Amino acid sequence: MRKISANQIITATGDCLNFGIVTIDDSGKILNIEDTGGQKPTARNIEFYEGVIVPGFVNAHCHLELSHTKGLIPPNTGLTEFIRQINLTRNLPADKPAAIQAAHELMVYNGIVAIGDISNSSETFLFKKQQSEISYHNFIELFKLSDFSEKQIIEYAENLRHTLQEFGLSGSLTPHAPYSVTPKLFYEIRNSNPTDSIISIHNQETAAENELFTSQTGTLKTYLESRGFDYTVFEVSGKSALKSILNFINPDNNILLIHNTFTNEEDIKFAENYSKNIYWTFCPNANLYIENRLPEIPLFLKNNVKICLGTDGYSSNTTLSVLEELKTIQQNFPEIPFRKLIEFATITGAKALKFDKTLGSLEIGKSPGLNLILDFDFELNTISKKSNILKLV
Ligand SMILES: [Zn+2]
């Protein structure tokens, strides 16, 4: 048993306890949370840390499978060129297992306890089966950028899901993006997942993605057509990418919309009206890396929606750290309160991935992991550029 205290404890359920004490058992399960009324504890059996204790982080969007592409794709090229580069680097000869292991270990070190991980193959499955420090939800991601029929794509994906199940791992079939999935494939994915499933889709990552749906023009369309995608299967909707495809997705699923860099208020209202289970997932450092632009996060906050965070993969990020994503948000949108940032990084992601029974907040009976934020700016009551993580549990 350990009794742990710090200057502040943020529970992610609304409480901020000055000099609170968290008691955990040997497995990391929380036995008690004590509000000392702001009194610094003095008992000898209490571990006291200078800093702020928060729950373990949830990384709602990652591509562990692409860990070998670190540093290979130049930044700020825009999404169309980025997709072309992904195709060039995905199958380069590399020690992929070593890169996957190193990326996973870095995320453990960075206080991440759960990940929504995108898989296009089974390359990471065996690795994940062999470790348990991080809870993974596996999104088997599908797109129609090949000569394979929708039926063949689903068969391939069902085989992957079968392998996941044999390994005792959780997973669901998921569409890649509005521009890379045909209506028929959307339909097949919807039919293959149970109603309580979790879906993730890259959304409105570049202006050309909306352009493709509003006017059937743009660089993205030109490139993807050169790879064989037939856009005549889509109606020219005249509507944004999100509005054009959301009704292909089961509204009863948890729906993680990833990036949302070019999402406007109308899109937000449309999606929230469509489903009560929309999780707006931001990967700010990846957005800066690819498009050099950030989503308008305060607009989402104003609309009182569910927000979580991802690191994306090493193709579009220099590190895999939820704290670094928080720093980017804090520096660009300093008006967002620190407690909100921590909710993005913990409980909302845990709910999105359905890990919130055990993870995401400091509550008795949960085993969420404890992160200590060092070099916290107590004057401004938020993280600073220098802030760091020490994983306590
Ligand atoms: Zn992604």
Boltz pocket constraint, residues with backbone or C-beta under 6 A from the ligand:
constraints:
  - pocket:
      binder: B
      contacts: [[A, 61], [A, 62], [A, 63], [A, 118], [A, 202], [A, 258], [A, 312], [A, 313]]
      max_distance: 6.0
